[in-house]
Structures are given as structure tokens and as C-alpha cells.
Amino acid sequence: MQNDVISREAFRASDLAVNDYGYNTVPGTFDAVLQIKAQGTKGILRVFFLFDDGRKVIAPVYHWQKYLGFYEIPLGSKVRLTYTETVKGTYLTGAEVLITGV
């Protein structure tokens, strides 16, 4: 569903309230709804979620991760996200679709 990815230019011009989103710094598994997908710089896709606990979270996914499959996951899908702690920080390292969005 790459057609639901917002281009960098369109994202900059949009009035999306992305300042409401922050990074998740807690390792673990979380359920969330995929809200926005926006192209980042080369090799990066930015994904925006509404976590079940009410937090709005942004996460980068990278080409070397095969974007964790997010290009193929429709907006509105319920996903289970895995965050892993490394020496450099806590990162999104896995995603499983629980319910496909429309």
C-alpha cells in the first residue's frame, strides 16, 4: 500500500499535528494502531502510531530492516510492536499485524 505513504514534500506542507508524537524509550511489546506513514530521508520511513495506552508515538524504520513490512500494512491496522534496547537506545525492531485496517 505504498500509495498511502505521504511524500516528504506533502508532509512538510500538511497541517498534521506531528508535534503531538514522541519516541518510545521503553523496551517491550506494545499494541498500537498505525495512523500515518511518511517518507523520510533516503532509506527511512517514518511511522506514526496511537498506542493502546493513549500515547502517540513516531518511529523510524530503515531499509536494512526491510521497513518491517510497513509499506504493505494499511493505515488503521492494529499492530503489535516490539521495541528492543541497545547500547545506542531503544528502537522498533519488530511488527506483527493483528487486525488489518481499511
Secondary structure, 3 states (H helix, E strand, C coil): CHHHEECHHHHHHCCCCHHHCECCCCCEEEEEEEEEEEECCCCEEEEEEEECCCCEEEEEEEHHHHHHHCCCCCCCCEEEEEEEEECCEEEEEEEEEEECCC
